[in-house]
Amino acid sequence: MFNLMMLLCIIVWALAFPFIKLSLQDLSYTSLTILRFTIVSIVSLIIIALQPKRFSPLQKKDIIPIFLIGFLGVMMYHFGLNYGEQYVTAGVASLLIATIPVFTIILSIIFLKEKLTRNILIGVLIALVGVIIISLWGTQNTSFEITHLAGALAILMAAFMGSFYTIAGKKLLTRYSALSLTLYAMLLGSLVLLPTLLFTPTFIEEITHLPLTTWYAVLFLGLCSTVIGYILWYIALEKKTVSEVSVYLYGIPVLSTIISYLLFNDQITIYFLLGGALVIIGLLFVERKNNHKNTKKV
């Protein structure tokens, strides 16, 4: 059941990359972020209104920490990713985002005092090699041209912010359910969109001229990639350590490549099969931790 939940999570996140690229054809990166999280905020308020008893009470002392999770770990992540995808290829973007598990595991050792087992370390390294192979040589038309260095740096910053979201959220999951913490973080973090509107004078004009396909893409990004994906992620963190959960993110480039093949007919090479096999082997190494309680620590 856990693996199926994680599969659903990485599927909706893998689909986000092509849908962001599609949406940026008709929206600026700021307008895309504002519209996406306006949808997220409306849906979150509806869920809270319909099922108020399912939510943990928001404690006054946690308002600022949860706001920071929402602002840095969600808003800044998506602003950085949306900005960066204007200037770098999908291959570069997926490779930079693939640093999230590395950042996350390092931060979990520093701030959460998690022990890094040998199996997790080996699994992370094997999966990372697989991701690099897929990103570099997974498709025949892979291009790694960077037209704007700031775009690559913005995505790298987004990866670090994604790691922060995981680490900070893990600590608060002792007091809040996954559903509560996710929606509270989304709502509080979305408050920064109000002043952002002042610097996006074209927002109304852009959304009034959106084609239907772009609306579908943004709705998917808001409902599936954000609300469902982030809730599943915090549910996973309730059940396992950060190190065990974060390595699943290496599955996103695998699925992204498959999706690109299905949607854009990007031809897959033999290197994709090799890289995908390494990602699976890496995940299996991490899973072995549960079956070997006496695994050596490193």
CORQUI-V51390 format. One record per residue. N is the residue number from 1. RES is the residue in one small letter. SS is DSSP state (alpha for helix, beta for strand, coil for the rest). OMEGA is omega in whole degrees, -180 to 180 (999 if undefined). D_FIRST is the distance of its C-alpha to the first C-alpha in Angstrom with 2 decimals. Layout:
# CORQUI-V51390
n = [N;N]
res = [RES;RES]
ss = [SS;SS]
omega = [OMEGA;OMEGA]
d_first = [D_FIRST;D_FIRST]
This chain:
# CORQUI-V51390
n = [1;2;3;4;5;6;7;8;9;10;11;12;13;14;15;16;17;18;19;20;21;22;23;24;25;26;27;28;29;30;31;32;33;34;35;36;37;38;39;40;41;42;43;44;45;46;47;48;49;50;51;52;53;54;55;56;57;58;59;60;61;62;63;64;65;66;67;68;69;70;71;72;73;74;75;76;77;78;79;80;81;82;83;84;85;86;87;88;89;90;91;92;93;94;95;96;97;98;99;100;101;102;103;104;105;106;107;108;109;110;111;112;113;114;115;116;117;118;119;120;121;122;123;124;125;126;127;128;129;130;131;132;133;134;135;136;137;138;139;140;141;142;143;144;145;146;147;148;149;150;151;152;153;154;155;156;157;158;159;160;161;162;163;164;165;166;167;168;169;170;171;172;173;174;175;176;177;178;179;180;181;182;183;184;185;186;187;188;189;190;191;192;193;194;195;196;197;198;199;200;201;202;203;204;205;206;207;208;209;210;211;212;213;214;215;216;217;218;219;220;221;222;223;224;225;226;227;228;229;230;231;232;233;234;235;236;237;238;239;240;241;242;243;244;245;246;247;248;249;250;251;252;253;254;255;256;257;258;259;260;261;262;263;264;265;266;267;268;269;270;271;272;273;274;275;276;277;278;279;280;281;282;283;284;285;286;287;288;289;290;291;292;293;294;295;296;297;298]
res = [m;f;n;l;m;m;l;l;c;i;i;v;w;a;l;a;f;p;f;i;k;l;s;l;q;d;l;s;y;t;s;l;t;i;l;r;f;t;i;v;s;i;v;s;l;i;i;i;a;l;q;p;k;r;f;s;p;l;q;k;k;d;i;i;p;i;f;l;i;g;f;l;g;v;m;m;y;h;f;g;l;n;y;g;e;q;y;v;t;a;g;v;a;s;l;l;i;a;t;i;p;v;f;t;i;i;l;s;i;i;f;l;k;e;k;l;t;r;n;i;l;i;g;v;l;i;a;l;v;g;v;i;i;i;s;l;w;g;t;q;n;t;s;f;e;i;t;h;l;a;g;a;l;a;i;l;m;a;a;f;m;g;s;f;y;t;i;a;g;k;k;l;l;t;r;y;s;a;l;s;l;t;l;y;a;m;l;l;g;s;l;v;l;l;p;t;l;l;f;t;p;t;f;i;e;e;i;t;h;l;p;l;t;t;w;y;a;v;l;f;l;g;l;c;s;t;v;i;g;y;i;l;w;y;i;a;l;e;k;k;t;v;s;e;v;s;v;y;l;y;g;i;p;v;l;s;t;i;i;s;y;l;l;f;n;d;q;i;t;i;y;f;l;l;g;g;a;l;v;i;i;g;l;l;f;v;e;r;k;n;n;h;k;n;t;k;k;v]
ss = [coil;alpha;alpha;alpha;alpha;alpha;alpha;alpha;alpha;alpha;alpha;alpha;alpha;alpha;alpha;alpha;alpha;alpha;alpha;alpha;alpha;alpha;alpha;coil;coil;coil;coil;coil;alpha;alpha;alpha;alpha;alpha;alpha;alpha;alpha;alpha;alpha;alpha;alpha;alpha;alpha;alpha;alpha;alpha;alpha;alpha;alpha;alpha;alpha;coil;alpha;alpha;alpha;coil;coil;coil;coil;coil;alpha;alpha;alpha;alpha;alpha;alpha;alpha;alpha;alpha;alpha;alpha;alpha;alpha;alpha;alpha;alpha;alpha;alpha;alpha;alpha;alpha;alpha;alpha;alpha;alpha;coil;coil;coil;beta;coil;alpha;alpha;alpha;alpha;alpha;alpha;alpha;alpha;coil;coil;alpha;alpha;alpha;alpha;alpha;alpha;alpha;alpha;alpha;alpha;alpha;alpha;coil;coil;coil;coil;coil;beta;alpha;alpha;alpha;alpha;alpha;alpha;alpha;alpha;alpha;alpha;alpha;alpha;alpha;alpha;alpha;alpha;alpha;alpha;alpha;alpha;coil;beta;coil;coil;coil;coil;coil;coil;beta;coil;coil;alpha;alpha;alpha;alpha;alpha;alpha;alpha;alpha;alpha;alpha;alpha;alpha;alpha;alpha;alpha;alpha;alpha;alpha;alpha;alpha;alpha;alpha;alpha;alpha;coil;coil;coil;coil;coil;alpha;alpha;alpha;alpha;alpha;alpha;alpha;alpha;alpha;alpha;alpha;alpha;coil;coil;alpha;alpha;alpha;alpha;alpha;alpha;alpha;coil;coil;coil;coil;alpha;alpha;alpha;alpha;alpha;alpha;coil;coil;coil;alpha;alpha;alpha;alpha;alpha;alpha;alpha;alpha;alpha;alpha;alpha;alpha;alpha;alpha;alpha;alpha;alpha;alpha;alpha;alpha;alpha;alpha;alpha;alpha;alpha;alpha;alpha;alpha;coil;coil;alpha;alpha;alpha;alpha;alpha;alpha;alpha;alpha;alpha;alpha;alpha;alpha;alpha;alpha;alpha;alpha;alpha;alpha;alpha;alpha;alpha;alpha;alpha;coil;coil;coil;beta;coil;alpha;alpha;alpha;alpha;alpha;alpha;alpha;alpha;alpha;alpha;alpha;alpha;alpha;alpha;alpha;alpha;alpha;alpha;alpha;alpha;alpha;alpha;coil;coil;coil;coil;coil;beta;coil]
omega = [180;-179;178;178;179;177;178;-179;-176;176;-178;177;177;178;-178;-176;178;-180;174;179;178;-177;-178;174;-177;-177;170;-178;177;179;178;-180;180;-178;180;-175;167;176;180;-178;179;-180;180;179;178;180;180;-179;-177;-176;-174;-177;-179;-175;176;179;180;-179;-176;-177;-177;-176;-179;177;180;175;-179;176;-179;-177;-176;-174;-179;-176;-178;176;-175;174;180;-179;-179;178;-176;-177;173;-168;-178;179;179;180;178;-179;-178;179;179;178;179;175;-179;-180;179;177;-174;-179;177;-180;-180;178;-177;-171;-179;180;176;178;179;180;180;-179;179;-180;180;-179;179;-178;179;-179;179;176;178;179;180;179;179;-177;-178;-171;-174;178;-175;-177;178;179;-179;177;176;-178;-177;-177;180;178;179;179;179;179;177;175;178;179;179;178;176;177;178;179;-179;-176;-179;180;-180;-179;-178;179;174;-178;-177;173;180;180;-178;-176;-180;-176;176;-180;179;-177;-179;179;-178;178;-179;179;-179;176;179;179;-179;-179;179;-175;-177;-173;-178;180;-179;-175;178;-180;-178;172;-176;-179;179;175;178;-179;-179;177;177;180;-179;-174;-173;-176;-178;-175;-177;-177;-177;176;179;-179;179;173;179;-179;174;-172;-175;180;179;-178;-180;-175;-172;-178;178;-180;178;178;-176;178;177;-179;179;179;178;180;178;177;-177;-175;-172;178;173;-174;-179;179;178;180;176;179;178;180;178;178;179;177;179;178;178;178;179;176;179;-180;-179;-180;-178;-176;-180;-175;-177;180;-180;175;177;999]
d_first = [0.00;3.83;5.51;5.12;6.23;8.71;9.80;10.76;12.46;14.49;15.38;17.03;18.65;19.87;21.44;23.23;25.63;27.35;27.37;29.05;31.52;32.22;32.74;35.09;37.45;38.39;37.55;38.58;35.89;36.87;36.88;33.43;32.07;34.02;32.97;29.27;29.21;31.56;28.96;26.27;28.70;29.60;26.03;25.30;28.47;27.68;24.26;26.03;28.89;26.86;24.53;26.68;25.53;21.98;23.50;24.70;28.47;29.55;31.75;34.96;34.58;31.27;32.63;33.99;31.03;28.60;31.19;31.32;27.55;27.85;31.12;30.55;26.82;26.49;30.01;31.53;28.54;28.85;32.65;32.67;30.25;32.07;35.42;34.58;33.28;36.77;38.33;36.02;34.43;30.72;30.78;32.27;29.93;26.73;28.34;29.34;26.02;24.46;26.35;23.97;21.89;25.29;26.71;23.68;23.67;27.46;27.39;24.74;27.09;30.07;28.94;25.96;27.41;24.20;24.96;24.44;23.67;25.16;21.89;20.70;24.20;24.38;20.98;22.03;25.41;24.31;21.87;24.72;27.13;24.87;24.72;28.51;29.15;27.16;28.87;32.30;32.42;29.33;31.39;35.07;36.10;34.40;36.84;36.94;39.95;39.86;42.35;41.98;41.18;40.29;37.38;35.85;36.52;34.97;31.65;31.80;32.47;29.49;27.27;28.75;28.26;24.55;24.42;26.40;23.98;21.17;23.51;25.33;22.31;20.72;23.93;23.99;20.48;22.22;24.22;22.19;18.86;16.87;18.11;21.62;22.02;20.86;23.24;26.03;25.98;26.11;28.98;31.00;30.61;31.69;35.02;36.25;36.19;39.22;41.69;40.10;41.30;44.85;44.54;43.02;45.93;44.71;41.39;42.68;44.49;41.49;39.09;41.82;42.16;38.52;37.85;35.17;32.95;32.94;32.10;29.04;28.05;28.62;26.81;23.70;24.16;24.57;21.99;19.09;19.73;20.94;19.75;16.18;15.78;17.34;15.54;12.08;13.89;15.26;12.13;10.87;14.41;14.27;11.72;13.26;16.70;18.14;18.86;15.37;13.98;17.14;17.18;14.43;17.29;19.06;16.99;18.82;22.18;20.77;19.42;22.57;24.75;23.15;23.55;27.12;27.82;26.72;28.45;31.39;31.85;31.70;32.22;29.70;31.39;30.72;29.98;26.85;25.54;26.66;25.14;21.77;21.82;22.70;19.85;17.34;19.41;19.40;15.62;15.70;18.46;16.60;13.63;16.47;17.36;14.89;16.55;20.04;21.02;24.55;24.09;27.26;27.55;29.45]
